[in-house]
C-alpha cells in the first residue's frame, strides 16, 4: 500500500480499491466472527425471511398455523399468507445472496462499493487530497462497518444515495439523469423516508446548479419508484396507501405483553400526539416535538463516536469552510444530516441500533468534510499527507472496542447451531420456551459509556424463527397447543427447548404423549412462557 507525500497522488484508483477491499474484509470478519453469520435484530430476521421468500420466486409463504406457534415481530401471518412487512428493495437484493447460500456476503460487498462511491464524490467536490484521505476513513468508520457486517438495509441505502449524488455532481446528461432517477426509485423501495429526503436534497442541488433540460429525465425514474411502492402496498394490503408495516401494527398483535408497549393503527405513524409511539420513550408513551429533539440530539452524540471515532474529530470538518470546493461537500453533508434528523424526529423511535442508523446517509458526507478539512490544515501547515492517517487511530480504537460488545447483539446468539451439531437422535420437533431470566442484557455497539450500552431484552425468537435446515423443526411452546404442533409435524418426537439468558443453562425436556383434549388455537397476543428454574414445563 502506497502512502504518497507528493502533491500529486499516484494511482488514486488503486489506493481506493485497496481500502475498499480492506473494508470488505473487516465487515466479513465481524459478520462471521462476533455476529456469527446470523441475523440478530428483529429487522434482520424479517429481511432474511423476505429474501428467502423472494429467492424462491414467491411473494409470501403460506400462513403457518396455529398462529400462536409462529408469531413474530413485523411478520404478517394471517389470511392464508405469511410475509415480512418491510419495504422490498433491500430483501430483493439480499435474495441474490440467499439464493447463492451467501447472505452474509451481500452487505460487506455493498460496504466496499460505498467506499468507492464516497471517495469519488469527495474527490469530485473537495479535490484529490480529500479523496485520498477519505478512502481509509470510509473503510474503517465504525458505524459504516457495523452496518456493512449486518443484514440491515442501510448499506444499500448508502450506496444508492452516494451513487445518485455522484451522478448529480457530474455534468448533466440524459444517461446520468436516468440513472439518478433509478437510484432515487431504489431508495424509495428500500427506505422510503430516506428516498424522500435524499430525493428532495438532490432536486434542490440541481436547482442551485441551474436546471438543465436533461435533469428532467430524473422525474420518470422517481415516478416509477413511487408507482412501484404503491403497487407493493396494493399487492400485500389491498390498499396502495397502506404500508404493510402500518397494517401489521393495526392488527394489534404484539409478540409479548408489557405495560410499556401498545400496538394499534396510530402508534407507528409519523407525527406528534399522545397516540403516537408503540413503546415508552424518554419515560412515557406518546411523541412530542421535545422528544423528537432529544432523539436527534442523542443520535448526534452517538455519531461523534460511531462515525468519527472521537466526537472532537468532527470539528476538523470546519476546515472545509476555508476551501471553496470543500465547502460544497460540507454544505451537502450538513443539509443531508439536518434533513434526515428533522424527518426522523417525526418518528417516535430513535433508531439507535448499530450506530445512529436513521441518520446513516449523512455519515460518508461528513467523513468527506472531515477529510477535506484535515487536508486543508495539512497543506496550511506544510505537513506530509500521511499525517492525515492519524485519524485512523480513533476509528480503529472505537471499532476494536465494539468487538467485545457485538457477541450476543440484541439478545441473539447462534447457540442453536451448537445444539444441532450435538444432536444425534434424528428428526424432532423443538417447542421453544423461555426459561429463568428470559430477559437478558443485550448489547448495543455505541461505545459511548453514556448509560445506554445495554438494555433489557426478551430472549429473541430470531434464534429459531427462520431455521429451516437440519433435523430439528422449531415452533413456540404454548401449553394448550402441543397437540396442534404435533399434528402439524406428525411422526416427530416432541421436546421443549428452554432458552435462558445463558446458553449453559438451556435444557431440553422430552414431552410425553398426551390424552387430554386441547383447544385448536389461542388468541393473540401471547407472552413468552417463562419456566421457573427447577420446574418442568407442563406437558
N, C-alpha and C positions, 0 to 999 in steps of 0.2 A: 504494500500500500504506500503510495507516494504522498508526502506532505510538503508541498512546494512552498517556498518563501518568496519566489519571484513575483513581480507584479502581474504577470500573465499566468493563468492556471493551466498547466499542461493536461490534456486529455480529461476534461471535466466529466465527460460521459462515463469513462471507466471508473473514475472516483465515485460518481453517484451510484453506479451499478454495484460496486463493491460494498458500499454501505447499505444499499437496498438488500443485497444478498445476506449481509450480516444481520439486518433487521429480521429477515425471514427466518434465519436460523435461531435467533433469540426467541422469537414468537413460537417456533416449533418446539424448542426446548422447554418452554413454560407450558405450552399446550399439552405435551406428552409427559411432562415431569410433574410439577406441583399440581396442575389441573387434571392430570391423569387421563387425558384424552376423552373426557366425557363432558356433557353439559352439566352446569351447576345451577345457575339462576333459572327460575321458572320460565322466563322468556326463552332461554336457550333450549330448554326441554321442548317447548312448544315449537320453536323454529325447527328443531330436529324432527319432530313429528310431522310438521308440514313438509319439510324437504323429503322425508321418506315417502309420504303420500304422493308428492309430485314426481319423485323418481320412479314411482310405479305407474306414472301417467294417469293418475286419478286426481280428482278434486277433493275427495273425502273418503274416509273409511266407512264401513257400515257401523251403525250405532252399537256400542258394547253394552250388553245387558247382563245382569241387573245394573242399572246406572250407578248405584251407590258403591259398587265394587271398583269403578273405574273413573271416579270423579277427580278432576284435576283443574288447577287454575288455568284460565284462558283457553280451555278446550270445550267447545260445544259438543255435547254428546246427547242428542235428542232428535226426535222426529225422523229416526232412521239413519241419521248421519253423524259422523264424528270428525271434527276438523278443528285446527287451530284458528284463532281469531285475529292473528296479527297480519299486517299488510303482506302481500305475496311476493314483493320484489326480492327481498333477501332469501326467503326459503327457496325460490326458484333457482337462484344462483347456488345456494348451498346444496341443492338437489344434485348438481353435477358431481360434487364431491361425494355425496351419499351414494349415488349410482356407482361410483368407482370404488366405494368402500374406504374413502379417504376424507371424511367430512372435516376432520381436524386440520387438514391442509389448506382449506379454502381461505380462511381469514389471514393466516400468515402470508400467503401469496398476495392477497389484497394489501396487506401492510407494506410489502415491498413495492408494489405498484404505487401506493400512496407516497412513499419516499421519493420515487422518481418524479411524480407529478408535482409534489410540493417543492422539490428542488428546482424544477423547471419554472414554476410560477415565481418563486423567489428570485431566481436569476433574471427572469424577464422583467420583473417590476423593480428590483433593487440592485441588479448588477451581479457580475460573476463572482465577486468576493463573497457576497452574502449567500449566493447559491452554493459555493464551495463549502461554507461553514454549516449551512442549514442541513445538508445531507446527513451527517452523523447525528445531529440533534433530532431530526425526524426519526431516524432509525432506532434511537435508544430512549426517546421520550417515554417515561413510564406509562402514561395514560394511553398513548398510541400502541405501545407494546401489549398492555393488558387487553385492549380491545382486539388487537391482532391475534392474541392467543386464545380468545374466547370464541363462542359461537353466537355472539350478539351481532346486530345489524350495522353497527356504527362504522366498521372498517369499510364496508361497501358504500355507506353514505358519504364517507370522507372521500373515497376515490371518485365518486360521481360529482361531488361538489368541486373538487380540485380540477377534474377534467373540464367541467363547464367553465371554471374561471380561467384556466389556461387558454381555452378556445376564445373566450371573450377578450382576453388580454391581447390577442393577436390581431392582425389586420382583418377587417370584415371580409367575409366571403360567403357564398351560399353554402359551401360544404361545411364551414365552421358553424354557421348559424343552425343548420340542420342537426349537426352533431351536438351542439349546446342544448338545443331543444330536446333531443333524445336523452341527454343527461338529466335535465330537469324532470322529464317524464319518469325516468328511472327513480329519481329521488321521491317523487310523489307516490310511487308504488312501493317504496321501501320505508320511508318515514315521511308521511305527508306534511307534518309541521315543518320539518327541515326543508322540504321541497318548496313550500310557500315562502319561507324566509329567504332561502338562498335564491330562489327564482326572482323574488322582489328586488333583492340587492343587485343581482345581475342586470335586471331591467334598468334600475337606476344608474348603474355603472355605464351601461350602453348609452343612456340618455346624456350623461355627463360628457362622454367621449364624442357625442354627436351621432345621432342615429343615422346609419346608412340603410339604404333600401334592403340590402342583403340581410340585415339583422331581423327584418320582419319574418324571415323564414324560421325564426325561433318559435313563433306562435303555433304553427301546426304541431310541432313536437310536444309543446306544453299541452295543447288541446287533446292530443292523443293520450297523454298521461292522465289528464283529468277524466277523459271518457273511459279509459281502462279502469280507473279507480271506481267509477260509478257502476261499471259493468260487474266488477268483482263483488261490490256490495249487493247488486241485484241478484247475482247468481247465488250468493250464500244466504242472504237475508230477505230476498224478495222486495227490497226497497233500495233504490240507488243511493239514497241519502242516509241510510242506516249502516254504520260501520259494524262489522261483526263483533268487535271488542265491546262496543256500547250495548249491543244486543245481548252479549253474554252477561254483563253486569245487570241488565234489565231483568234477566231471569231470576235474580236474587238467590243464586246458589253458591255461596262461599264454600271453600273447601274445609273450613273449620269455623266453629263458633267462638267469638270473642267479643267482649263488650266494647273493645276499641275499633271494631270493624262494622261496616254496613255495606250492603250490596243492593243497589237499586238503579233505576234508569238514569237518575240525575247525578249519582255520586262521581262518575268518571268523566263528566262533561267539563269543558273549559268554562272558566268564569269564576265569579265570587258569589258567596252566599252560604247560609247555614246548611243547605242541602248538598253542597259540593264537598268532595272528599270521601273516599271509601274507607279510610282509616284515619285515626287521630294523628295530626301533625302539630308539632310545637305545642303539645299539651292538650289539644282539643280537636273535636271534629269541626268541619266547616273550613272554608277557604276565604281568606281576606287579602286585600292588597298588601297589608303588612306582612302576612305570611309569604306572599309572593316575593317581596323584597328580601325577607330573611332567607328564603331558599336560594335566591340568586346570590346573596352575599356569601352563604355557605359554599356554594359551588365555586365562586370566585376565589375564596380562601383555599379550597382544595386544589383548584387549578394551579395555584402558585407552586405547590409541591408536585402534583401529578403531571403537569405539563413541563415545568422547567427544572425540577429537582429541588430548588430552593425558591421561596417567594421573591426574594430580592433580585433574582436573575431577571425577572420581568422588567425591571427598571432599565435594563440595557436597551429595551425597545425604544426608549425616549431618544436615544442617539440617532434613531432613524429620522427624527424631525429635522436634523441638520443636513440630511441628504435628500435632495429634491426627488430623486427617483424612489428612494426607500420610503419616503413619506406616503406615497400611494399605497404601498403594502401595509403600512401601519394603519392608515385610514380604513382600508378594506378589512383588516383584521379586527379593529375595534368596532366597526359597523356590524360585522358578522357576529361578533361576541354579544354586543348590546342587543342586536336583533333577536338572536336565539334566546338570550336571557329574558328579554321582555316578553317574547311569545310564550316561553315555558313558564313564566311567572303566572300565567293564566291557568296553569295546570296544578292540581292540588299536590302532586307528588314531586319531591325534589330531584329525583333522578341520580342519586349518589350510589353508583354501583360500578366497580371497575373504573373509578375516576368520575369526574363530573360529566357524565356521558351525554346529557341533554345539550351541553354547550360544546360538544366534541368537534363540531365543524369549524370552530374558530381556532382550535389548537395549532394546526400547522401554519396558519397565517400569523399567529402571534409568535410562534417559534421563528418564522421567517423574519419578522420585525426585530426580534432579539438578535438574530444573526446579522441583520443589516446594521443595527446599532452597534454591535460589538465590532463589526468590520470597520465602521467609521472611526470608532475610537482607536482601533489598531493602526489605521492609516494616520490618524491625527497625531499619535504619539510615536510613530515610526517603529512600531513593534513588529516582530515577524508574524506572518499569518498564522502559524501553528499555535500562537498564543490563544487563539480562539478555541482551540480544542480543550482548554482548561474547563470549558463549560460542560464537558462530558463527565467531570468529576461528580458534581451534584446529581446529574442524571443517573449515572451508574450507581451511586450510593443509594439513592432512593429506590431504584429498581432492585438492587440487591436486598434492601430491607423488606421489600414487598414479597420476596420469595418465601419468607417464613410465614407470611400471612395467607398465602394462596391455598395451601393444602386444606381441604375441607371447606373451601369457599362456599358461602351461602348455605352451610349446613349439609352439604352433599359430599360424599366421597365414593370411591369405587370398591367398597368392601364386597359388593355382590360378585365381582369378578373372582375375588379370592374364594368366596363361598362356592361358586360354580366350579372352580378349579379343584376344590377338595371333594366335591360331591361325587359319590360313586354308586348311588342307589338307583340310578336310572331316572326316567322322566317322573316329575312330581309337580303338584300344584302347591305353590307357596302363597299363603294368605298373610299379607304383611300387616302387622300390628305395631304399635308404638309403645315401648315399654317404659321402665323407670327413667325419669329425666328425659322425656321425649322432647323437651325444649333444650336446645343446645346453643352454646355461644358460637356464632357464625362470624367469620372474619370478613372485613371489608378492606381491600388494599388501598388505603388512603395515606398511610404513614404520616399522619399529621399530629398524632398524640393529642387530639382535641376532644377525646371522650366518645367518639363515635366509631372507633376502630373495631368494636364488636357490638353485636346486638343479639337479643334472644330470638332464636328461630325455631319453628317447628321442624322436626327431622323431615327433610323434604321427600316428597313422593318421587321427585326426579331420579332417585336412586333406581327405581324399578319400573316406572310408568311405561317406558318405551322399550324395555328389554324384550327382544323377540327371538334371539338365537339361543341355542343350547337346550338342555333337557328340562330346565326349570321354567314353569309358567307362573306369572305373578298376577295377583289381584289384591285388593284391600280386604283386610279381615273385618267382617261385620258379623257378629254372632248369629243374627237371625237369618243370614243369607248363606250359611255354609252349604246347605243342601243345594241352593241355586248355583253356587260356584262349582260344586261337584258335578251338577247336571251339565254345566257348560263345558266341563272337561272330563267326560266320562272315562273311567279306567285309570285315572291318575290318583295315586295316593295323596292325601291332603295333609299339609303341615301348616302350623302357624309360625311364621318367621317374625320374631320380636326384635325390632330395631331400637337401639338406645342411642344416647349421645356418645357412647364409647363402643367401638366395634368389638372389643374384647368381652363386653357384657351381652352381646347379642346371643340369642338362643333360638333353637328350632324345637317345636313341640309337635309330635305327631297327633293328628286328630283322629279319634276313634269314630267308627261308623255311628250314625245317629238313627234313632227310630222316632223321635218326636217330630211331628209336622211343624213346618216353618212357613212364614209368610213369603210371598213371592218377591217383594221389594220393600224398601223403606223410603220414606220421603226424604228429600234433600232439603237443607244442608245437614251433613253429618260431621261430627267432630272425629278426629283421630282417636283411637281407643287406647288410652294408657293402661298398661297392665302393671299393677303394683309388684315390686320386687318380691320374689319368692312365691308368687301365686301363679297358678296355671290359668291360661285363658279359658273361658267357658267353651266347651266343645260339644 
